[in-house]
């Protein structure tokens, strides 16, 4: 089970601030993902980055049956839910809350927001998709009410099949999100300069 460990940066958390919840990838760290803020238009945001215990949110591929990734997956989702509730409890509106993740963190980001859809400020997922061997619509509830979502991925990414990215985009669109997906030909498993440009333009432009 994950031990709560939230690393913060940017502006102090208080009513009226914008908040970006950032989720690192497998083998990464909260400090790694926080370093992405140097390239994003988030200088006026509070940045909150949970640290996964042992640097991994769940042990197996995101395409494995969800039961194989328990109890770690549920623990990770619960940690994000608790953090989300802490943010809203001080009066920060959902539309001032943003989510971002890379790789395993992008999968977790998408899984969390799809299970807890609301009018968020925006969502950026760098190489990720909804979690499980199959996408079960019964897991996903709520209305994004035109929340902007950016999903970037590689055409032949070794960890995230592009077919799952398309299926994820369709699910979020069905939940009333405004989804922009970009598939980059032969891009390595990383975050490209163009993805940063897209995220700044579509998600962090306000």
LUMMI-660856 format. One line per field, with one value per residue: x, y, z of N, C-alpha, C in turn; residue number from 1; chain. Coordinates in steps of 0.2 Angstrom, whole numbers, plus 2048, in hexadecimal, padded with zeros to 3 digits. Last residue first. Layout:
% residues N
nu: X | ...
nv: Y | ...
nw: Z | ...
cau: X | ...
cav: Y | ...
caw: Z | ...
cu: X | ...
cv: Y | ...
cw: Z | ...
n: NUM | ...
chain: A | ...
% end
This chain:
% residues 206
nu: 7E8 | 7F0 | 7F2 | 7EB | 7F0 | 7FD | 803 | 802 | 809 | 816 | 818 | 817 | 823 | 82D | 827 | 82B | 82D | 831 | 833 | 829 | 823 | 819 | 80D | 7FD | 7F3 | 7E2 | 7D8 | 7C7 | 7BD | 7B1 | 7A5 | 7A6 | 7AA | 7B7 | 7BC | 7BB | 7C4 | 7D0 | 7D1 | 7D2 | 7DF | 7E7 | 7E6 | 7EC | 7F9 | 7FF | 80C | 819 | 820 | 817 | 816 | 812 | 810 | 805 | 7FB | 7EC | 7E4 | 7D4 | 7C9 | 7B8 | 7AB | 7A6 | 7A8 | 79E | 79D | 7A7 | 7AC | 7AA | 7A3 | 7AB | 7BA | 7C6 | 7D1 | 7DC | 7DF | 7DD | 7DF | 7F0 | 7FE | 807 | 803 | 7F5 | 7EE | 7DF | 7D7 | 7CE | 7BF | 7B0 | 7B2 | 7B4 | 7BB | 7BF | 7C7 | 7D1 | 7D8 | 7DC | 7E5 | 7EE | 7F3 | 7F9 | 803 | 80B | 810 | 811 | 80E | 801 | 7F6 | 7E8 | 7E1 | 7D5 | 7CB | 7C0 | 7BD | 7C3 | 7C8 | 7C5 | 7CB | 7C7 | 7CD | 7D9 | 7D5 | 7D0 | 7DC | 7E2 | 7D9 | 7DB | 7E8 | 7E6 | 7DE | 7E6 | 7EF | 7E7 | 7E3 | 7F0 | 7F4 | 7EF | 7ED | 7F0 | 7E7 | 7DB | 7DC | 7E6 | 7F2 | 7F5 | 7FF | 809 | 80B | 80B | 809 | 811 | 821 | 82A | 828 | 819 | 819 | 815 | 80B | 80D | 807 | 809 | 7FF | 803 | 80A | 811 | 80E | 811 | 81F | 82C | 82D | 826 | 82D | 831 | 827 | 82C | 837 | 831 | 82A | 832 | 832 | 82E | 821 | 81E | 814 | 808 | 802 | 7F6 | 7F5 | 7EA | 7E8 | 7E2 | 7D6 | 7DD | 7ED | 7FD | 80A | 810 | 81D | 81B | 81B | 818 | 811 | 80E | 807 | 80B | 802 | 804
nv: 894 | 889 | 87C | 875 | 879 | 87E | 875 | 869 | 86C | 86E | 861 | 85A | 85F | 859 | 84A | 83F | 82E | 822 | 829 | 828 | 823 | 831 | 835 | 83A | 843 | 848 | 851 | 852 | 858 | 84D | 845 | 838 | 835 | 839 | 82E | 824 | 828 | 828 | 81A | 816 | 81C | 815 | 808 | 809 | 80B | 804 | 807 | 802 | 806 | 80F | 813 | 820 | 827 | 835 | 840 | 847 | 854 | 85A | 866 | 863 | 862 | 85A | 84E | 845 | 834 | 825 | 815 | 808 | 804 | 802 | 7FB | 7F6 | 7E8 | 7E8 | 7F9 | 80A | 816 | 81C | 826 | 832 | 83E | 847 | 854 | 85D | 86B | 86F | 865 | 860 | 84E | 83D | 832 | 829 | 831 | 835 | 828 | 824 | 82F | 82D | 820 | 823 | 82C | 824 | 81C | 82B | 839 | 845 | 851 | 85B | 869 | 873 | 87D | 876 | 873 | 880 | 880 | 87E | 875 | 869 | 867 | 862 | 856 | 84F | 84C | 844 | 839 | 835 | 831 | 826 | 81E | 81A | 813 | 808 | 802 | 7FE | 7F5 | 7E8 | 7E7 | 7E3 | 7D8 | 7DF | 7E4 | 7DB | 7E6 | 7F2 | 7F8 | 7EB | 7EA | 7F2 | 804 | 80F | 810 | 813 | 80F | 818 | 827 | 837 | 844 | 854 | 864 | 875 | 883 | 88E | 898 | 891 | 888 | 884 | 87A | 877 | 876 | 86B | 860 | 85E | 855 | 849 | 848 | 848 | 83C | 831 | 821 | 814 | 819 | 82C | 837 | 843 | 852 | 85E | 86F | 87C | 88D | 895 | 897 | 893 | 88B | 885 | 890 | 88C | 880 | 870 | 861 | 850 | 845 | 835 | 828 | 818 | 80B | 7FA
nw: 79C | 797 | 79A | 78F | 782 | 783 | 78B | 784 | 778 | 77D | 782 | 776 | 770 | 777 | 77F | 78B | 787 | 77E | 76E | 75F | 753 | 752 | 75E | 75F | 76A | 76E | 777 | 77D | 788 | 78F | 790 | 790 | 784 | 785 | 78D | 784 | 779 | 780 | 782 | 775 | 772 | 77B | 777 | 76A | 76E | 77D | 786 | 785 | 77A | 76D | 760 | 760 | 770 | 776 | 780 | 783 | 78C | 78F | 796 | 79A | 797 | 7A2 | 7A7 | 7B2 | 7B8 | 7B8 | 7B5 | 7B6 | 7AB | 7A0 | 7A1 | 796 | 79B | 7A3 | 7A9 | 7A8 | 79B | 797 | 791 | 78E | 797 | 79A | 7A2 | 7A4 | 7AD | 7B6 | 7B6 | 7BA | 7BC | 7BF | 7C5 | 7BD | 7B5 | 7BE | 7BF | 7B3 | 7B0 | 7BA | 7B7 | 7AA | 7AE | 7B6 | 7AD | 7A3 | 7AD | 7B0 | 7B8 | 7BB | 7C4 | 7CA | 7C8 | 7C7 | 7D5 | 7E0 | 7F0 | 7FE | 805 | 7FF | 7F3 | 7F9 | 7FF | 7F4 | 7ED | 7F7 | 7F7 | 7E9 | 7EA | 7F2 | 7EB | 7E0 | 7E8 | 7EC | 7E0 | 7DD | 7E7 | 7EB | 7D8 | 7CC | 7C9 | 7C8 | 7BB | 7AF | 7A7 | 7A2 | 7AA | 7B0 | 7C2 | 7CF | 7D1 | 7D2 | 7D8 | 7E2 | 7EF | 7EF | 7E5 | 7EB | 7E3 | 7E1 | 7DE | 7DC | 7D9 | 7CC | 7C5 | 7BB | 7B1 | 7A3 | 7A3 | 7A6 | 7B4 | 7B7 | 7B7 | 7C4 | 7C9 | 7C5 | 7CE | 7DA | 7DA | 7CE | 7C6 | 7C5 | 7BB | 7BC | 7C7 | 7C6 | 7CD | 7CD | 7CF | 7D3 | 7D5 | 7E4 | 7EC | 7FB | 7F9 | 7FA | 7F3 | 7E2 | 7E0 | 7E8 | 7F2 | 7F4 | 7FF | 803 | 80B | 805 | 7FD | 800
cau: 7E5 | 7F0 | 7F4 | 7EA | 7E9 | 7F8 | 803 | 7FF | 801 | 812 | 818 | 812 | 81C | 82C | 82A | 827 | 82F | 82D | 835 | 82B | 82A | 81C | 813 | 801 | 7F8 | 7E7 | 7DC | 7CD | 7BF | 7B7 | 7A5 | 7A5 | 7A3 | 7B3 | 7BC | 7B7 | 7BD | 7CD | 7D0 | 7CD | 7D8 | 7E6 | 7E3 | 7E5 | 7F6 | 7FD | 805 | 815 | 820 | 81A | 818 | 80E | 814 | 808 | 800 | 7F0 | 7E9 | 7D9 | 7CE | 7BF | 7AF | 7A3 | 7AE | 79E | 79D | 7A1 | 7AD | 7AF | 79F | 7A8 | 7B3 | 7C3 | 7CB | 7DC | 7DC | 7E1 | 7DB | 7E9 | 7FA | 808 | 809 | 7F8 | 7F3 | 7E2 | 7DA | 7D1 | 7C5 | 7B3 | 7AF | 7B3 | 7B8 | 7BB | 7C1 | 7CC | 7D5 | 7D7 | 7DF | 7EB | 7F0 | 7F4 | 7FD | 807 | 80C | 812 | 812 | 805 | 7FB | 7EC | 7E4 | 7D9 | 7D2 | 7C2 | 7BF | 7BE | 7CB | 7C1 | 7CD | 7C4 | 7C7 | 7D9 | 7D8 | 7CB | 7D7 | 7E5 | 7DA | 7D4 | 7E6 | 7EB | 7DB | 7E0 | 7F1 | 7EA | 7DE | 7EC | 7F8 | 7EB | 7EA | 7F3 | 7EF | 7DC | 7DD | 7E0 | 7F0 | 7F1 | 7F8 | 807 | 80B | 811 | 806 | 80A | 81D | 82B | 82D | 81E | 817 | 81B | 80C | 810 | 807 | 80A | 802 | 800 | 806 | 815 | 80B | 80E | 818 | 82A | 832 | 823 | 82A | 836 | 827 | 826 | 838 | 836 | 827 | 831 | 834 | 835 | 824 | 81E | 81A | 809 | 806 | 7F8 | 7F7 | 7EE | 7E8 | 7E7 | 7D7 | 7D7 | 7E8 | 7F6 | 807 | 80D | 819 | 81F | 818 | 81D | 80F | 814 | 806 | 80C | 806 | 800
cav: 899 | 890 | 881 | 873 | 876 | 881 | 87C | 86A | 86B | 873 | 867 | 859 | 861 | 861 | 84E | 845 | 834 | 822 | 825 | 82C | 821 | 82B | 837 | 834 | 843 | 843 | 852 | 84E | 85A | 850 | 84C | 83B | 833 | 83D | 835 | 824 | 828 | 82E | 81F | 814 | 81D | 81C | 80A | 807 | 811 | 803 | 80A | 801 | 7FF | 80F | 80C | 81B | 825 | 82E | 83F | 841 | 852 | 855 | 865 | 864 | 866 | 861 | 853 | 849 | 83B | 829 | 81C | 80B | 804 | 809 | 7FA | 7FC | 7EB | 7E4 | 7F2 | 804 | 813 | 81A | 822 | 82B | 83D | 840 | 852 | 856 | 867 | 874 | 866 | 866 | 855 | 842 | 838 | 826 | 82E | 83A | 82C | 820 | 82E | 833 | 821 | 81E | 82E | 82A | 819 | 823 | 836 | 83F | 84F | 855 | 866 | 86E | 87F | 879 | 86E | 87D | 880 | 883 | 87C | 86B | 86A | 868 | 85B | 851 | 850 | 84A | 83D | 838 | 837 | 82B | 821 | 81E | 819 | 80D | 806 | 802 | 7FB | 7EE | 7E8 | 7E8 | 7D7 | 7DB | 7E8 | 7DB | 7E0 | 7EE | 7FB | 7EF | 7E7 | 7EE | 7FD | 80F | 80C | 816 | 80B | 814 | 820 | 832 | 83E | 84E | 85E | 86E | 87F | 889 | 89A | 894 | 887 | 88B | 87B | 878 | 87B | 872 | 861 | 861 | 85D | 84C | 847 | 84E | 843 | 834 | 828 | 815 | 814 | 825 | 835 | 83C | 84F | 857 | 869 | 876 | 887 | 893 | 89B | 894 | 88F | 883 | 88D | 891 | 885 | 875 | 867 | 855 | 849 | 83A | 82E | 81D | 812 | 800
caw: 79F | 793 | 79E | 796 | 783 | 77F | 78D | 78B | 778 | 77A | 787 | 77B | 76D | 777 | 77A | 78A | 78A | 784 | 773 | 765 | 756 | 74E | 75B | 75F | 765 | 76E | 772 | 77D | 781 | 78F | 78F | 797 | 786 | 781 | 790 | 78A | 778 | 77E | 788 | 779 | 76E | 77B | 77D | 76A | 76B | 776 | 785 | 78C | 77C | 774 | 761 | 75B | 76A | 776 | 77B | 784 | 787 | 790 | 791 | 79D | 793 | 7A0 | 7A7 | 7AC | 7B9 | 7BA | 7B4 | 7BA | 7B2 | 7A1 | 7A3 | 798 | 797 | 79C | 7A9 | 7AB | 7A0 | 795 | 796 | 78D | 793 | 79B | 79D | 7A5 | 7A7 | 7B2 | 7B8 | 7B6 | 7BE | 7BA | 7C9 | 7C2 | 7B2 | 7BB | 7C5 | 7B6 | 7AC | 7B9 | 7BD | 7AB | 7AA | 7B9 | 7B2 | 7A3 | 7A7 | 7B1 | 7B2 | 7BC | 7BE | 7CB | 7C9 | 7C1 | 7D0 | 7DB | 7E9 | 7FA | 807 | 806 | 7F3 | 7F5 | 803 | 7F9 | 7EA | 7F5 | 7FD | 7EB | 7E5 | 7F4 | 7F1 | 7DF | 7E4 | 7F1 | 7E5 | 7D8 | 7E6 | 7ED | 7DF | 7CF | 7CA | 7CE | 7C0 | 7B3 | 7AA | 79E | 7AA | 7AB | 7BC | 7CD | 7D1 | 7D4 | 7D4 | 7DC | 7EB | 7F3 | 7E6 | 7EA | 7E8 | 7DE | 7E2 | 7D9 | 7DE | 7CF | 7CA | 7C1 | 7B7 | 7A5 | 7A3 | 79F | 7B1 | 7B8 | 7B1 | 7BF | 7CA | 7C1 | 7C6 | 7D8 | 7DA | 7D5 | 7C6 | 7C5 | 7BE | 7B9 | 7C3 | 7C7 | 7C8 | 7D0 | 7CA | 7D5 | 7D1 | 7DF | 7E6 | 7F7 | 7FD | 7F9 | 7F8 | 7E7 | 7DE | 7E6 | 7EF | 7F3 | 7FA | 803 | 808 | 80A | 7FC | 800
cu: 7E9 | 7ED | 7F5 | 7EC | 7E7 | 7F0 | 7FE | 7FE | 7FE | 80B | 814 | 812 | 817 | 825 | 829 | 82A | 82A | 82F | 830 | 82D | 82D | 823 | 817 | 807 | 7FC | 7EC | 7E2 | 7D1 | 7C6 | 7B9 | 7AB | 7A5 | 7A1 | 7AC | 7B7 | 7B7 | 7B8 | 7C6 | 7CE | 7CB | 7D2 | 7E0 | 7E2 | 7E2 | 7EE | 7F9 | 803 | 80E | 81C | 81A | 81B | 810 | 810 | 80C | 803 | 7F5 | 7EC | 7DE | 7D3 | 7C4 | 7B6 | 7A8 | 7AC | 7A4 | 79D | 7A2 | 7A7 | 7AF | 7A4 | 7A4 | 7B0 | 7BC | 7C9 | 7D6 | 7DD | 7DC | 7DE | 7E6 | 7F3 | 805 | 80A | 7FD | 7F6 | 7E7 | 7DE | 7D4 | 7C8 | 7B9 | 7B2 | 7B0 | 7B7 | 7B8 | 7BD | 7C6 | 7CF | 7D4 | 7D9 | 7E4 | 7EC | 7F0 | 7F7 | 802 | 808 | 80D | 812 | 809 | 7FF | 7F0 | 7E8 | 7DB | 7D7 | 7C9 | 7C2 | 7C1 | 7C6 | 7C4 | 7CA | 7C6 | 7C4 | 7D3 | 7D8 | 7CE | 7D2 | 7E0 | 7DD | 7D5 | 7DF | 7E9 | 7E0 | 7DD | 7EB | 7ED | 7E1 | 7E7 | 7F4 | 7EE | 7EF | 7F1 | 7F3 | 7E4 | 7DE | 7E1 | 7E9 | 7EF | 7F3 | 800 | 809 | 811 | 80B | 807 | 816 | 827 | 82D | 822 | 81C | 818 | 812 | 810 | 808 | 80B | 803 | 803 | 802 | 811 | 80E | 80A | 816 | 823 | 830 | 827 | 827 | 833 | 82C | 825 | 832 | 837 | 82B | 82D | 832 | 837 | 82B | 821 | 819 | 80F | 809 | 7FC | 7F9 | 7EF | 7EC | 7E5 | 7DD | 7D9 | 7E3 | 7F2 | 800 | 80A | 816 | 81A | 81D | 81A | 815 | 813 | 80C | 80B | 806 | 804
cv: 89D | 895 | 888 | 879 | 876 | 87F | 880 | 871 | 86C | 872 | 86D | 85E | 860 | 863 | 855 | 849 | 839 | 828 | 826 | 827 | 825 | 82A | 831 | 836 | 83D | 844 | 84D | 850 | 857 | 852 | 850 | 842 | 836 | 83B | 83A | 82B | 827 | 82E | 825 | 818 | 81C | 81F | 811 | 809 | 810 | 809 | 809 | 803 | 7FD | 808 | 80B | 814 | 820 | 82D | 838 | 840 | 84C | 854 | 85F | 862 | 867 | 865 | 85A | 84E | 83F | 830 | 820 | 812 | 808 | 809 | 800 | 7FA | 7F1 | 7E6 | 7EE | 7FE | 80C | 817 | 820 | 827 | 835 | 83F | 84B | 855 | 861 | 871 | 86C | 868 | 85A | 848 | 83E | 82C | 82B | 837 | 831 | 824 | 82A | 832 | 828 | 81F | 82A | 82D | 81F | 820 | 82E | 83D | 849 | 854 | 860 | 86A | 87A | 87C | 871 | 878 | 87C | 884 | 881 | 872 | 86C | 86B | 862 | 857 | 853 | 84F | 844 | 83C | 83A | 832 | 827 | 821 | 81D | 813 | 80A | 806 | 800 | 7F5 | 7E5 | 7EB | 7DD | 7D9 | 7E4 | 7DF | 7E1 | 7E7 | 7F7 | 7F2 | 7ED | 7EB | 7F8 | 808 | 80D | 813 | 80D | 80F | 81C | 82B | 83A | 849 | 858 | 869 | 878 | 886 | 895 | 897 | 88B | 88A | 882 | 879 | 87C | 877 | 868 | 863 | 861 | 853 | 84B | 84E | 848 | 83A | 82A | 81C | 815 | 820 | 82E | 839 | 848 | 853 | 863 | 871 | 882 | 88E | 89A | 899 | 890 | 888 | 88B | 88D | 88A | 87B | 86C | 85B | 84F | 83E | 833 | 824 | 816 | 806
cw: 7A4 | 797 | 79B | 79B | 78B | 781 | 789 | 78D | 77F | 77A | 784 | 780 | 772 | 775 | 77B | 785 | 789 | 789 | 779 | 76B | 75B | 751 | 758 | 75B | 765 | 768 | 773 | 777 | 781 | 788 | 790 | 796 | 78C | 783 | 78C | 78D | 77E | 77C | 786 | 77F | 772 | 778 | 77E | 771 | 76B | 774 | 77E | 78B | 782 | 776 | 768 | 75D | 766 | 770 | 77C | 77E | 788 | 78A | 793 | 797 | 795 | 79C | 7A5 | 7AC | 7B2 | 7BA | 7B4 | 7BA | 7B7 | 7A8 | 7A4 | 79A | 79A | 798 | 7A2 | 7AB | 7A2 | 79B | 793 | 792 | 793 | 795 | 79E | 7A0 | 7A9 | 7AC | 7B4 | 7B9 | 7B9 | 7BD | 7C5 | 7C6 | 7B7 | 7B8 | 7C3 | 7BC | 7AF | 7B5 | 7BD | 7B1 | 7AA | 7B5 | 7B5 | 7A8 | 7A8 | 7AB | 7B5 | 7B6 | 7BF | 7C5 | 7CB | 7C2 | 7CA | 7D7 | 7E5 | 7F3 | 802 | 808 | 7FA | 7F5 | 7FF | 7FD | 7EF | 7F2 | 7FC | 7F2 | 7E8 | 7F0 | 7F3 | 7E5 | 7E3 | 7EE | 7EA | 7DD | 7E2 | 7EB | 7E4 | 7D5 | 7CD | 7CF | 7C7 | 7B9 | 7AE | 7A1 | 7A6 | 7AC | 7B6 | 7C5 | 7CD | 7D5 | 7D6 | 7D6 | 7E3 | 7EE | 7EA | 7EB | 7E6 | 7E3 | 7DF | 7DF | 7DB | 7D5 | 7CD | 7C6 | 7BD | 7AC | 7A5 | 79E | 7A9 | 7B4 | 7B1 | 7B9 | 7C6 | 7C3 | 7C3 | 7D1 | 7D8 | 7D4 | 7CE | 7C6 | 7BF | 7BD | 7C0 | 7C3 | 7CA | 7CB | 7CE | 7D0 | 7D3 | 7DB | 7E1 | 7F2 | 7F8 | 7FD | 7F7 | 7ED | 7E3 | 7E3 | 7ED | 7F0 | 7FA | 7FD | 809 | 808 | 803 | 800
n: 206 | 205 | 204 | 203 | 202 | 201 | 200 | 199 | 198 | 197 | 196 | 195 | 194 | 193 | 192 | 191 | 190 | 189 | 188 | 187 | 186 | 185 | 184 | 183 | 182 | 181 | 180 | 179 | 178 | 177 | 176 | 175 | 174 | 173 | 172 | 171 | 170 | 169 | 168 | 167 | 166 | 165 | 164 | 163 | 162 | 161 | 160 | 159 | 158 | 157 | 156 | 155 | 154 | 153 | 152 | 151 | 150 | 149 | 148 | 147 | 146 | 145 | 144 | 143 | 142 | 141 | 140 | 139 | 138 | 137 | 136 | 135 | 134 | 133 | 132 | 131 | 130 | 129 | 128 | 127 | 126 | 125 | 124 | 123 | 122 | 121 | 120 | 119 | 118 | 117 | 116 | 115 | 114 | 113 | 112 | 111 | 110 | 109 | 108 | 107 | 106 | 105 | 104 | 103 | 102 | 101 | 100 | 99 | 98 | 97 | 96 | 95 | 94 | 93 | 92 | 91 | 90 | 89 | 88 | 87 | 86 | 85 | 84 | 83 | 82 | 81 | 80 | 79 | 78 | 77 | 76 | 75 | 74 | 73 | 72 | 71 | 70 | 69 | 68 | 67 | 66 | 65 | 64 | 63 | 62 | 61 | 60 | 59 | 58 | 57 | 56 | 55 | 54 | 53 | 52 | 51 | 50 | 49 | 48 | 47 | 46 | 45 | 44 | 43 | 42 | 41 | 40 | 39 | 38 | 37 | 36 | 35 | 34 | 33 | 32 | 31 | 30 | 29 | 28 | 27 | 26 | 25 | 24 | 23 | 22 | 21 | 20 | 19 | 18 | 17 | 16 | 15 | 14 | 13 | 12 | 11 | 10 | 9 | 8 | 7 | 6 | 5 | 4 | 3 | 2 | 1
chain: A | A | A | A | A | A | A | A | A | A | A | A | A | A | A | A | A | A | A | A | A | A | A | A | A | A | A | A | A | A | A | A | A | A | A | A | A | A | A | A | A | A | A | A | A | A | A | A | A | A | A | A | A | A | A | A | A | A | A | A | A | A | A | A | A | A | A | A | A | A | A | A | A | A | A | A | A | A | A | A | A | A | A | A | A | A | A | A | A | A | A | A | A | A | A | A | A | A | A | A | A | A | A | A | A | A | A | A | A | A | A | A | A | A | A | A | A | A | A | A | A | A | A | A | A | A | A | A | A | A | A | A | A | A | A | A | A | A | A | A | A | A | A | A | A | A | A | A | A | A | A | A | A | A | A | A | A | A | A | A | A | A | A | A | A | A | A | A | A | A | A | A | A | A | A | A | A | A | A | A | A | A | A | A | A | A | A | A | A | A | A | A | A | A | A | A | A | A | A | A | A | A | A | A | A | A
% end
